[in-house]
Amino acid sequence: MQSNLNAVGCDGMENTMHIEPGLVSEAKIALSYATAAAAATYATKLALADSNLRGPVSLVARASLATVAVFSFFQLLPHAPVGVSEVHLILGSTLFLILGAAPAAMGLMLGLLLQGLLFEPIDLPQYGMNLTTLLVPLFALQALAARIIPAQTAYVDLTYKQALKLSTAYHGGIVAWVAFWAIYGQGFGVANLAAVSSFGAAYMLVILLEPLVDLGVLALAKRAKASAVTTLRLHNPA
């Protein structure tokens, strides 16, 4: 297959999210349908558990907020083409800490879909890859949070070190999945590996910046009361 690196992370890029058309051929793209289906199934499981705990109204409200936020992040926040994709400030850990795992997952799913439907229909065939790339690291972040945040600690009391670990887990997962799709689609050529490396290196800035955003948002949340539109853990210990 002829390399598509000239079309990825170079001239003419729009507000697309992560995997560019042509990076993975139509013959190989079926794998993304399976990975996206698995991720969506787990997200549905989280949503059902959340609905049973907080009620469907709270879940829908938080998922709606997450969808609007994700759509805005993709369209409005600064982003730069680097290597095989674009570097975005996705704020996945922020969504998780404020709204919870299930609403964050639903927001990523719907925000990404709306972006494709309204602005970038050419990106819709890559939806399965993009969805997998965003959701699986979110689930890893959720698992890490359960391990590194003591049960007696509310999210509003997180330290920078804890927030950094969460951001590293999320964005490190995104880089890993983008690298996987790039190598799966284009192979181990020198140019492809160099493009993957430059993308991963650029994401280091995001990994350092997002914890500061998280702590700033959590500081504001600490001044507010617990609400039906925030996760229970935001103000309360487990």
Short mmCIF file of the C-alpha atoms (twelve columns), coordinates in Angstrom:
data_MODEL
# 
_entry.id   MODEL 
# 
loop_
_atom_site.group_PDB 
_atom_site.id 
_atom_site.type_symbol 
_atom_site.label_atom_id 
_atom_site.label_alt_id 
_atom_site.label_comp_id 
_atom_site.label_asym_id 
_atom_site.label_seq_id 
_atom_site.Cartn_x 
_atom_site.Cartn_y 
_atom_site.Cartn_z 
_atom_site.pdbx_PDB_model_num 
ATOM 1   C CA . MET A 1   0.000   0.000  0.000  1 
ATOM 2   C CA . GLN A 2   1.257   3.458  -0.852 1 
ATOM 3   C CA . SER A 3   1.959   5.507  2.241  1 
ATOM 4   C CA . ASN A 4   -0.633  8.141  3.156  1 
ATOM 5   C CA . LEU A 5   1.638   10.035 5.517  1 
ATOM 6   C CA . ASN A 6   1.627   13.076 3.271  1 
ATOM 7   C CA . ALA A 7   -2.119  13.320 3.823  1 
ATOM 8   C CA . VAL A 8   -1.909  12.746 7.538  1 
ATOM 9   C CA . GLY A 9   -0.731  15.556 9.792  1 
ATOM 10  C CA . CYS A 10  0.186   17.800 6.875  1 
ATOM 11  C CA . ASP A 11  -1.552  20.367 4.690  1 
ATOM 12  C CA . GLY A 12  -5.309  20.684 4.416  1 
ATOM 13  C CA . MET A 13  -6.241  19.218 7.754  1 
ATOM 14  C CA . GLU A 14  -9.558  20.229 9.293  1 
ATOM 15  C CA . ASN A 15  -11.003 19.601 12.738 1 
ATOM 16  C CA . THR A 16  -11.031 15.848 12.261 1 
ATOM 17  C CA . MET A 17  -10.238 13.671 15.219 1 
ATOM 18  C CA . HIS A 18  -7.202  11.397 15.205 1 
ATOM 19  C CA . ILE A 19  -7.398  8.817  12.414 1 
ATOM 20  C CA . GLU A 20  -7.318  10.329 8.952  1 
ATOM 21  C CA . PRO A 21  -8.985  8.792  5.878  1 
ATOM 22  C CA . GLY A 22  -6.661  6.427  4.058  1 
ATOM 23  C CA . LEU A 23  -4.406  5.605  6.986  1 
ATOM 24  C CA . VAL A 24  -6.086  2.199  7.290  1 
ATOM 25  C CA . SER A 25  -7.407  0.634  4.094  1 
ATOM 26  C CA . GLU A 26  -10.998 -0.508 3.596  1 
ATOM 27  C CA . ALA A 27  -9.767  -4.105 3.618  1 
ATOM 28  C CA . LYS A 28  -8.392  -3.703 7.164  1 
ATOM 29  C CA . ILE A 29  -10.872 -1.304 8.672  1 
ATOM 30  C CA . ALA A 30  -13.266 -4.079 9.754  1 
ATOM 31  C CA . LEU A 31  -11.117 -4.614 12.865 1 
ATOM 32  C CA . SER A 32  -12.146 -1.181 14.103 1 
ATOM 33  C CA . TYR A 33  -15.808 -2.188 13.993 1 
ATOM 34  C CA . ALA A 34  -15.096 -5.030 16.401 1 
ATOM 35  C CA . THR A 35  -13.009 -2.923 18.788 1 
ATOM 36  C CA . ALA A 36  -15.560 -0.100 18.735 1 
ATOM 37  C CA . ALA A 37  -18.418 -2.538 19.372 1 
ATOM 38  C CA . ALA A 38  -16.581 -3.947 22.387 1 
ATOM 39  C CA . ALA A 39  -15.876 -0.461 23.731 1 
ATOM 40  C CA . ALA A 40  -19.470 0.657  23.171 1 
ATOM 41  C CA . THR A 41  -20.757 -2.467 24.912 1 
ATOM 42  C CA . TYR A 42  -18.666 -1.734 27.991 1 
ATOM 43  C CA . ALA A 43  -19.776 1.904  27.907 1 
ATOM 44  C CA . THR A 44  -23.393 0.715  27.857 1 
ATOM 45  C CA . LYS A 45  -22.702 -1.471 30.880 1 
ATOM 46  C CA . LEU A 46  -21.310 1.550  32.731 1 
ATOM 47  C CA . ALA A 47  -24.330 3.628  31.713 1 
ATOM 48  C CA . LEU A 48  -26.777 1.033  33.031 1 
ATOM 49  C CA . ALA A 49  -24.922 0.841  36.349 1 
ATOM 50  C CA . ASP A 50  -24.847 4.634  36.596 1 
ATOM 51  C CA . SER A 51  -28.567 4.869  35.805 1 
ATOM 52  C CA . ASN A 52  -29.385 2.327  38.495 1 
ATOM 53  C CA . LEU A 53  -27.343 4.311  41.012 1 
ATOM 54  C CA . ARG A 54  -28.268 7.918  40.148 1 
ATOM 55  C CA . GLY A 55  -31.368 7.519  37.996 1 
ATOM 56  C CA . PRO A 56  -31.777 8.029  34.232 1 
ATOM 57  C CA . VAL A 57  -32.440 11.780 34.492 1 
ATOM 58  C CA . SER A 58  -29.079 12.444 36.132 1 
ATOM 59  C CA . LEU A 59  -27.306 10.197 33.634 1 
ATOM 60  C CA . VAL A 60  -28.902 11.902 30.626 1 
ATOM 61  C CA . ALA A 61  -28.132 15.348 32.035 1 
ATOM 62  C CA . ARG A 62  -24.472 14.525 32.627 1 
ATOM 63  C CA . ALA A 63  -24.118 12.739 29.294 1 
ATOM 64  C CA . SER A 64  -25.631 15.759 27.533 1 
ATOM 65  C CA . LEU A 65  -23.158 18.079 29.237 1 
ATOM 66  C CA . ALA A 66  -20.317 15.758 28.246 1 
ATOM 67  C CA . THR A 67  -21.505 15.658 24.625 1 
ATOM 68  C CA . VAL A 68  -21.630 19.438 24.361 1 
ATOM 69  C CA . ALA A 69  -18.220 19.683 26.024 1 
ATOM 70  C CA . VAL A 70  -16.588 17.091 23.753 1 
ATOM 71  C CA . PHE A 71  -18.055 18.656 20.625 1 
ATOM 72  C CA . SER A 72  -16.749 22.043 21.767 1 
ATOM 73  C CA . PHE A 73  -13.309 20.637 22.624 1 
ATOM 74  C CA . PHE A 74  -12.943 19.135 19.155 1 
ATOM 75  C CA . GLN A 75  -14.199 22.190 17.280 1 
ATOM 76  C CA . LEU A 76  -13.026 25.160 19.329 1 
ATOM 77  C CA . LEU A 77  -9.899  24.321 21.316 1 
ATOM 78  C CA . PRO A 78  -6.494  24.700 19.640 1 
ATOM 79  C CA . HIS A 79  -5.255  21.610 17.843 1 
ATOM 80  C CA . ALA A 80  -2.208  20.943 15.712 1 
ATOM 81  C CA . PRO A 81  -1.369  18.372 13.021 1 
ATOM 82  C CA . VAL A 82  1.663   16.367 14.115 1 
ATOM 83  C CA . GLY A 83  2.914   13.160 12.522 1 
ATOM 84  C CA . VAL A 84  0.121   10.666 11.891 1 
ATOM 85  C CA . SER A 85  -2.690  12.654 13.485 1 
ATOM 86  C CA . GLU A 86  -3.695  15.803 15.351 1 
ATOM 87  C CA . VAL A 87  -2.854  16.760 18.918 1 
ATOM 88  C CA . HIS A 88  -6.012  17.794 20.785 1 
ATOM 89  C CA . LEU A 89  -6.696  18.874 24.344 1 
ATOM 90  C CA . ILE A 90  -9.493  16.326 24.850 1 
ATOM 91  C CA . LEU A 91  -9.856  16.775 28.630 1 
ATOM 92  C CA . GLY A 92  -10.946 13.166 29.077 1 
ATOM 93  C CA . SER A 93  -9.749  13.054 32.671 1 
ATOM 94  C CA . THR A 94  -11.627 16.296 33.403 1 
ATOM 95  C CA . LEU A 95  -14.871 14.820 32.092 1 
ATOM 96  C CA . PHE A 96  -14.298 11.688 34.145 1 
ATOM 97  C CA . LEU A 97  -13.603 13.557 37.382 1 
ATOM 98  C CA . ILE A 98  -16.537 15.968 37.059 1 
ATOM 99  C CA . LEU A 99  -19.230 13.855 35.402 1 
ATOM 100 C CA . GLY A 100 -18.220 10.216 35.898 1 
ATOM 101 C CA . ALA A 101 -17.066 7.419  33.601 1 
ATOM 102 C CA . ALA A 102 -20.387 6.589  31.934 1 
ATOM 103 C CA . PRO A 103 -21.344 10.179 31.012 1 
ATOM 104 C CA . ALA A 104 -17.783 10.844 29.820 1 
ATOM 105 C CA . ALA A 105 -17.918 7.757  27.597 1 
ATOM 106 C CA . MET A 106 -21.322 8.715  26.200 1 
ATOM 107 C CA . GLY A 107 -20.133 12.268 25.605 1 
ATOM 108 C CA . LEU A 108 -17.087 11.052 23.691 1 
ATOM 109 C CA . MET A 109 -19.229 8.729  21.594 1 
ATOM 110 C CA . LEU A 110 -21.887 11.318 20.748 1 
ATOM 111 C CA . GLY A 111 -19.616 14.347 20.473 1 
ATOM 112 C CA . LEU A 112 -17.351 12.529 18.043 1 
ATOM 113 C CA . LEU A 113 -20.352 11.329 16.021 1 
ATOM 114 C CA . LEU A 114 -21.892 14.814 15.852 1 
ATOM 115 C CA . GLN A 115 -18.612 16.276 14.679 1 
ATOM 116 C CA . GLY A 116 -18.487 13.778 11.847 1 
ATOM 117 C CA . LEU A 117 -22.135 14.177 10.860 1 
ATOM 118 C CA . LEU A 118 -22.167 17.971 10.943 1 
ATOM 119 C CA . PHE A 119 -18.674 18.973 9.850  1 
ATOM 120 C CA . GLU A 120 -16.541 16.045 8.685  1 
ATOM 121 C CA . PRO A 121 -18.619 13.321 6.981  1 
ATOM 122 C CA . ILE A 122 -15.448 12.094 5.274  1 
ATOM 123 C CA . ASP A 123 -14.241 11.083 8.730  1 
ATOM 124 C CA . LEU A 124 -17.211 8.827  9.522  1 
ATOM 125 C CA . PRO A 125 -15.638 5.611  8.114  1 
ATOM 126 C CA . GLN A 126 -12.887 6.098  10.726 1 
ATOM 127 C CA . TYR A 127 -15.431 6.457  13.537 1 
ATOM 128 C CA . GLY A 128 -14.754 2.951  14.875 1 
ATOM 129 C CA . MET A 129 -11.034 3.610  15.155 1 
ATOM 130 C CA . ASN A 130 -11.533 7.040  16.684 1 
ATOM 131 C CA . LEU A 131 -14.094 5.725  19.154 1 
ATOM 132 C CA . THR A 132 -11.826 2.900  20.264 1 
ATOM 133 C CA . THR A 133 -8.916  5.327  20.599 1 
ATOM 134 C CA . LEU A 134 -10.892 7.598  22.934 1 
ATOM 135 C CA . LEU A 135 -12.925 5.099  24.975 1 
ATOM 136 C CA . VAL A 136 -10.478 2.340  25.858 1 
ATOM 137 C CA . PRO A 137 -8.028  4.795  27.511 1 
ATOM 138 C CA . LEU A 138 -10.986 6.242  29.443 1 
ATOM 139 C CA . PHE A 139 -11.736 2.803  30.854 1 
ATOM 140 C CA . ALA A 140 -8.072  2.391  31.764 1 
ATOM 141 C CA . LEU A 141 -8.197  5.784  33.493 1 
ATOM 142 C CA . GLN A 142 -11.232 4.630  35.484 1 
ATOM 143 C CA . ALA A 143 -9.402  1.502  36.629 1 
ATOM 144 C CA . LEU A 144 -6.308  3.520  37.572 1 
ATOM 145 C CA . ALA A 145 -8.381  6.050  39.536 1 
ATOM 146 C CA . ALA A 146 -9.812  3.228  41.629 1 
ATOM 147 C CA . ARG A 147 -6.252  2.192  42.521 1 
ATOM 148 C CA . ILE A 148 -4.475  5.486  43.159 1 
ATOM 149 C CA . ILE A 149 -7.223  7.606  44.756 1 
ATOM 150 C CA . PRO A 150 -7.890  6.515  48.361 1 
ATOM 151 C CA . ALA A 151 -11.483 5.679  49.194 1 
ATOM 152 C CA . GLN A 152 -11.631 8.516  51.731 1 
ATOM 153 C CA . THR A 153 -10.579 11.121 49.143 1 
ATOM 154 C CA . ALA A 154 -13.129 13.069 47.114 1 
ATOM 155 C CA . TYR A 155 -12.063 14.065 43.616 1 
ATOM 156 C CA . VAL A 156 -12.051 17.772 44.560 1 
ATOM 157 C CA . ASP A 157 -9.125  16.974 46.881 1 
ATOM 158 C CA . LEU A 158 -6.847  15.402 44.274 1 
ATOM 159 C CA . THR A 159 -3.191  16.378 44.109 1 
ATOM 160 C CA . TYR A 160 -1.310  17.351 40.949 1 
ATOM 161 C CA . LYS A 161 0.575   14.055 41.134 1 
ATOM 162 C CA . GLN A 162 -2.661  12.056 41.114 1 
ATOM 163 C CA . ALA A 163 -4.098  14.189 38.312 1 
ATOM 164 C CA . LEU A 164 -0.875  13.747 36.334 1 
ATOM 165 C CA . LYS A 165 -1.108  9.970  36.635 1 
ATOM 166 C CA . LEU A 166 -4.667  10.045 35.331 1 
ATOM 167 C CA . SER A 167 -3.748  12.326 32.426 1 
ATOM 168 C CA . THR A 168 -0.739  10.160 31.582 1 
ATOM 169 C CA . ALA A 169 -2.884  7.034  31.554 1 
ATOM 170 C CA . TYR A 170 -5.517  8.604  29.312 1 
ATOM 171 C CA . HIS A 171 -3.305  10.344 26.798 1 
ATOM 172 C CA . GLY A 172 -0.724  7.584  26.864 1 
ATOM 173 C CA . GLY A 173 -3.536  5.236  25.878 1 
ATOM 174 C CA . ILE A 174 -4.558  7.534  23.031 1 
ATOM 175 C CA . VAL A 175 -0.996  7.644  21.728 1 
ATOM 176 C CA . ALA A 176 -0.755  3.849  21.952 1 
ATOM 177 C CA . TRP A 177 -3.975  3.338  19.986 1 
ATOM 178 C CA . VAL A 178 -3.053  5.905  17.332 1 
ATOM 179 C CA . ALA A 179 0.312   4.166  16.989 1 
ATOM 180 C CA . PHE A 180 -1.444  0.816  16.664 1 
ATOM 181 C CA . TRP A 181 -3.763  2.035  13.901 1 
ATOM 182 C CA . ALA A 182 -0.916  3.741  12.059 1 
ATOM 183 C CA . ILE A 183 1.293   0.636  12.131 1 
ATOM 184 C CA . TYR A 184 -1.662  -1.648 11.407 1 
ATOM 185 C CA . GLY A 185 -2.485  0.457  8.358  1 
ATOM 186 C CA . GLN A 186 0.922   1.530  7.085  1 
ATOM 187 C CA . GLY A 187 3.423   -0.944 8.524  1 
ATOM 188 C CA . PHE A 188 6.830   -0.502 10.122 1 
ATOM 189 C CA . GLY A 189 8.373   1.810  7.545  1 
ATOM 190 C CA . VAL A 190 10.873  4.372  8.774  1 
ATOM 191 C CA . ALA A 191 8.701   7.335  7.741  1 
ATOM 192 C CA . ASN A 192 5.641   5.883  9.443  1 
ATOM 193 C CA . LEU A 193 7.487   5.135  12.687 1 
ATOM 194 C CA . ALA A 194 9.018   8.627  12.666 1 
ATOM 195 C CA . ALA A 195 5.554   10.158 12.223 1 
ATOM 196 C CA . VAL A 196 4.198   8.043  15.081 1 
ATOM 197 C CA . SER A 197 7.108   9.092  17.306 1 
ATOM 198 C CA . SER A 198 6.607   12.780 16.586 1 
ATOM 199 C CA . PHE A 199 2.910   12.479 17.398 1 
ATOM 200 C CA . GLY A 200 3.673   10.756 20.691 1 
ATOM 201 C CA . ALA A 201 6.304   13.325 21.626 1 
ATOM 202 C CA . ALA A 202 3.904   16.197 20.934 1 
ATOM 203 C CA . TYR A 203 1.332   14.678 23.279 1 
ATOM 204 C CA . MET A 204 3.746   15.042 26.199 1 
ATOM 205 C CA . LEU A 205 2.762   18.706 26.429 1 
ATOM 206 C CA . VAL A 206 -0.911  17.754 26.719 1 
ATOM 207 C CA . ILE A 207 -0.099  15.219 29.421 1 
ATOM 208 C CA . LEU A 208 1.561   17.964 31.495 1 
ATOM 209 C CA . LEU A 209 -1.095  20.603 30.791 1 
ATOM 210 C CA . GLU A 210 -4.282  18.660 31.420 1 
ATOM 211 C CA . PRO A 211 -3.627  18.036 35.157 1 
ATOM 212 C CA . LEU A 212 -3.452  21.811 35.621 1 
ATOM 213 C CA . VAL A 213 -6.813  22.138 33.891 1 
ATOM 214 C CA . ASP A 214 -8.184  19.327 36.054 1 
ATOM 215 C CA . LEU A 215 -7.034  20.979 39.273 1 
ATOM 216 C CA . GLY A 216 -8.407  24.335 38.183 1 
ATOM 217 C CA . VAL A 217 -11.820 22.858 37.405 1 
ATOM 218 C CA . LEU A 218 -11.788 20.828 40.621 1 
ATOM 219 C CA . ALA A 219 -10.927 23.954 42.620 1 
ATOM 220 C CA . LEU A 220 -14.007 25.660 41.188 1 
ATOM 221 C CA . ALA A 221 -16.112 22.556 41.820 1 
ATOM 222 C CA . LYS A 222 -14.954 22.491 45.448 1 
ATOM 223 C CA . ARG A 223 -16.685 25.825 46.002 1 
ATOM 224 C CA . ALA A 224 -19.981 24.456 44.690 1 
ATOM 225 C CA . LYS A 225 -22.368 21.997 46.263 1 
ATOM 226 C CA . ALA A 226 -22.876 18.427 45.125 1 
ATOM 227 C CA . SER A 227 -25.317 18.249 42.236 1 
ATOM 228 C CA . ALA A 228 -27.265 15.796 40.120 1 
ATOM 229 C CA . VAL A 229 -25.137 16.900 37.172 1 
ATOM 230 C CA . THR A 230 -21.832 15.881 38.739 1 
ATOM 231 C CA . THR A 231 -20.504 12.494 39.761 1 
ATOM 232 C CA . LEU A 232 -21.100 11.490 43.382 1 
ATOM 233 C CA . ARG A 233 -17.377 11.006 43.924 1 
ATOM 234 C CA . LEU A 234 -16.632 14.636 43.076 1 
ATOM 235 C CA . HIS A 235 -17.517 15.837 46.593 1 
ATOM 236 C CA . ASN A 236 -17.862 12.576 48.506 1 
ATOM 237 C CA . PRO A 237 -15.495 9.758  49.461 1 
ATOM 238 C CA . ALA A 238 -16.240 6.342  48.004 1 
# 
